[in-house]
């Protein structure tokens, strides 16, 4: 019996959790509980060197901090080799470090905290998104950024008094309009080229209030739609109200977290749906009549839209006004 316990203890000690802090130029790696640090370049050569190192160990989980697009190569390469890889929100890992009393922040410290987080919290390992979806995400984000830039330039044009500056701003706006149109065309073409994405796009467009921009945003940045329950999809979209109670005090609930790009797209969809979607228009009006503030009612419409989209995608059907 004692030998069996000792064998189990040795087995547990041999299991390794890997934390990977990512930047553009390199990866900082920490192996827990071995206490080993490693730095490699953030390219195919460096990641190959990392995989050779990990191949000799009993790796339970690799935890990578999400950093825009710089973590994608490591995530894809390690997953394809067979390692379980979890990508975590940087805020989550920082709060975890502070909860442990680690206030210092360096690349080596962050890598160590990610490895310990992997053992303590066991974040879910997920495969990387398909390359076609990642490309679509880049295009959708680029269009969103270009649209925001156009709004800023248009506002500057309205406030300008100098004729020369006005002419310059008009030229930039004209160029930007062409850029946005080309991005929109490319997004639609890429969605149409993939039968699965094209079907999701068709379903989302059938919802009154959801236009091409919002539908593409939901496809690109909320790919989990159709595979979630109603609470999870609202939480991921950042439109789920969270309780703020303590003792006998019941605080006001507020939305928090979620994906900002998706929430922004849902806001514009809710504005349209509150006018043109018969069901959601009645829902919005009822909330206002019951004393809800317009923004609270609009947030409720946003939540209805994402839950409706999740249901339609799960059932693979178009929206109809009178569904059985």
Number of C-alpha atoms within 10 A of each C-alpha: 6 6 8 9 10 11 12 11 11 11 11 11 13 16 17 23 25 30 30 28 28 24 18 13 10 16 27 22 28 28 24 24 16 13 9 11 16 14 17 16 18 19 15 12 10 15 20 16 13 19 15 10 11 17 11 8 13 14 17 16 22 28 29 28 23 20 16 10 11 18 20 19 15 24 24 17 16 21 18 12 10 9 20 18 24 22 22 19 11 16 11 12 21 17 13 18 21 13 10 10 9 14 12 9 13 11 16 18 19 25 29 27 26 32 27 23 21 26 19 10 9 15 16 13 16 12 16 20 13 10 11 13 19 16 14 22 19 15 20 25 15 16 20 18 13 17 16 12 14 20 13 11 17 16 11 14 18 10 10 13 10 9 9 9 13 16 12 12 19 14 12 14 18 12 12 17 15 11 15 18 12 12 18 18 10 15 21 16 12 16 21 15 10 12 10 10 19 17 17 24 22 16 18 29 20 17 21 22 21 24 17 15 18 23 22 26 23 27 22 23 21 18 14 14 24 20 13 15 13 19 12 15 23 23 18 21 28 23 28 23 16 14 12 11 11 8 5 6 8 10 11 10 12 12 16 15 13 16 15 15 18 21 23 15 21 30 20 17 24 28 17 17 24 22 16 13 17 13 14 23 17 13 17 23 15 13 17 16 9 8 9 14 12 13 11 15 20 25 23 19 25 29 26 19 24 26 22 17 27 23 19 20 20 14 10 13 15 17 19 10 10 6 6 4
